[in-house]
């Protein structure tokens, strides 16, 4: 059974602590929608599909999957080294090394790699909140 931020998590946290719910939602949206419309050497690139793939891959790593998302996009858009980096940072941040960082997206700017970090850390936070809020929901019912 799906328990999503938009449908369940946000409404519960907004009910328990309204200011925090709005702030968290805005924070997730800002990071998710952040773009320079460029990738590596290419300008004018629209990146929502890539950002969605990264966000959903992080959720997938934590066992959250969405029926309405085609996970084939993840395999198409995220190279193996990027998946390794995302999983390492999300699950084992203490094992993150310079080598893992430099192995993915070699032609990309550091600012683009920082954006990857922002996406994965916010997606990780949202995944953790979903687990916690789902437990609270079960407790309350």
Helices and strands as residue ranges (DSSP letters): I 5-9, H 10-16, H 18-33, E 38-39, E 42-43, H 48-61, H 72-77, H 80-91, G 93-95, H 98-103, H 110-140
